[in-house]
């Protein structure tokens, strides 16, 4: 399968790609316009090299299904999932304009209390909606909390990236014991130890607590010079 998406392509007779927004090791994202309606979207494609990993497509599909199925204002809205004629998987979501919480923290450090509490409250609401559906995000971090402008507010939250989420009580091979998924600085101890069957909604609550520490203090709750040292802090030390 060749990666063939390019500006000007029309997907499913509806979404015309207009420009490349970004590209990483696993995929690329284009801005698109609807050919019949005055709406713009973001279209994320999986690259062929990413599909060599057997579980990647299933995670990509899961991300689309969860984001579209929860239907919460603070979760990015996915409106379509499909495969191109050349076999390249893609998902279509609302186009977000703003910045990651990670970028704001890097620029500003600790946030004003009213802004910090608003961001945390909205993120908690998004997590509550997914937890009620039996879904654990497992990779909540400032990079996956996107802040958009809505009305007079410049920190309306959209939670992103449910690609490594876990269905509670799932026995998927992608989540077998000993496999570690997530981002070290925000992992719960059970997650850092690869104890998959102990992971539940509390894992996301732990990550949200670490994010709360960071937005209020400007410093990470768990940080060290090496990944091994971070793991040791997570598993054996207080923040």
ABEGO torsion letter per residue (X at the ends): XBBABBBGBBBGGABBBABBABBBAABBBBBBBBAABBBBBBBBBBBAAAAABAAAAAAAAAAAAAAAAAGBAABBBBABBBBBAAGBBBBBBBBBBEBBAAAAAAAAEBBBAAAAAAAAAAAAAAAAAAAAAGBBAGABBAAABBBBBBEABAABBBBBGAAABBBBGBABAAABBGBBBEBAAABBAAAAAGBAAABBAAAAAAAAAAAAAAAAAGBBABBBABAAAAAAAAAABBX
